[in-house]
Amino acid sequence: MPTATYDGTAVPVDDEGFFTEPERWTEAMGEQIAKECGIDTLTDRHWTVIRFMREQYAAKGTGPTVRVLGKTSGVSVKELYQLFPKGPAKTAAKIAGIPKPRGCI
Amino acid sequence: MGTHIVILGSGTAGTMTANRLRRAYDESELRITVVDQDDSHVYQPGLLFVPFGLAQQHALVRSRPHQLHDGIDYRRARIDRVDLDARTVYFAVGGWVAYDVLVVATGARLLPEETEGLTGPGWGESVFTFYDLPGAVGLHEALERFEGGRVVVDVADMPVKCPVAPLEFAFLADWYFQRRGIRDRVELTYATPLDGAFTKPVAARTLGGLLKRKGVELVTEFTLGEVDGKGGRLVSYDEREVGFDLAVVVPLHGGAEYVERSPGLGDELGFVPVDPHTLQLPDHPEVFAIGDAAGLSASKAGSVAHFEGEVLVRNIGRFLAGEPLDGSFDGHANCFVETGFHKALLIDFNYDTEPLPGHFPGPVGLPLMKESHAAHLGKLAFEWLYWHSLLPGREMPGIGSAMPERGKIHFPASSENFPA
């Protein structure tokens, strides 16, 4: 299992860089991951989504899809794409330190 | 009086469940009521063929109540809501029915109006869906008129019913335009929100390879944000564009409307979040869901409903007897992917095992993940089996609920040896 080092701590991640142990995540790590994803500054709106992702993961065992995020997070799909241009569900999950959303078959 | 089971929905899953239960229980011990809002049971796998003139609309529709065995009450009514605490279903026109056990089988609903512009200018002229009968018929007429240009097949976002159907549409479109002798004047594009042609790596490679061989351009991670019918453009949320002269869009899907009006029944999209292995609603043990209506990470497909049915009927029996439920549903799906030129390709998978090559259901059987004429014949034969074996609730010989492992070839996901 590969590891990545954020905020001076090595954490296990999957092949695509998603956390496999969400409890190891800190907000400081989130900011570093965001920079790697091309988001230099995390605004309050970003944090709304990131926290929502972590809550949903804790409650359901998987991160929500973009559609569900748009319906439930209080941030519209359009704005989600403005905040996380390269795909909100995946990017926000990565920054939030949760595994890759399973999505649908 | 015995126990009263109410089944909402009389499509594939609901009809099959009602008939299986009727065969398993005497009328004195179990009363069964099935509710649906109309009397037309559409053979949905046939919708794919209508646009290409390979199926006629009237041949796909039969009466809903006629598919139900004797001793099942059929109630034609629109559902207003379910009151889970009162164990009662309320109808839109008034009236209600109380249940001891509820089975939600009302499928998925198309939501084209939820995508900006999709039902605006061009809808029914240059923008179509083949996911319902009027759309498929309209698209047939549009294809007959089509003399060349850009055709795009687009999946708005997941989940959708039968996730292989849009791919099949692209394959059949290639064949259709070749037969008409105008393939060189048609640019075919397949746009999907997924990061490949399919969700799972091995199948994504095989199906992606087929698209390439058939000259269909693949556009990935394209989540449909807007349809500009006048300008002939599909625009993704991340502001990429795909131009078209004819767009075939699979719209967003959600659960039945009444689910949203029934507190505690549905998830954010109106699907019923039952246990993935027992199909029971966690907080309401007398409520089950089956088929497309269930909020599971299994495909929304008739084969899945069929495999769920076996576990569901057993679990309803165990629930009524006060026994622990059978948690054996494994997410099994089995799809014939029509690839044109009288060929098809069979895929078989479940929650844990992605579609793999080999043979189904055992080492001697239909080839998996490989085009064959036999699989095409299987797909055609399925229509008869659907009406005469699957809906009546008869077992399919040799095909059980659990995904068969025998006959499958496992290899590392990163293997370079597998022919794409």
Chai-1 contact restraints between the chains, C-beta under 6 A:
chainA,res_idxA,chainB,res_idxB,connection_type,confidence,min_distance_angstrom,max_distance_angstrom,comment,restraint_id
A,R67,B,D157,contact,1.0,0.0,6.0,A-B,restraint_1
A,V68,B,E268,contact,1.0,0.0,6.0,A-B,restraint_2
A,K71,B,E268,contact,1.0,0.0,6.0,A-B,restraint_3
A,T72,B,E268,contact,1.0,0.0,6.0,A-B,restraint_4
A,V77,B,Y237,contact,1.0,0.0,6.0,A-B,restraint_5
A,Y81,B,Y237,contact,1.0,0.0,6.0,A-B,restraint_6
A,Y81,B,D238,contact,1.0,0.0,6.0,A-B,restraint_7
A,P85,B,D238,contact,1.0,0.0,6.0,A-B,restraint_8
A,R102,B,S297,contact,1.0,0.0,6.0,A-B,restraint_9
A,C104,B,M158,contact,1.0,0.0,6.0,A-B,restraint_10
A,C104,B,P159,contact,1.0,0.0,6.0,A-B,restraint_11
A,I105,B,T199,contact,1.0,0.0,6.0,A-B,restraint_12
A,I105,B,S299,contact,1.0,0.0,6.0,A-B,restraint_13
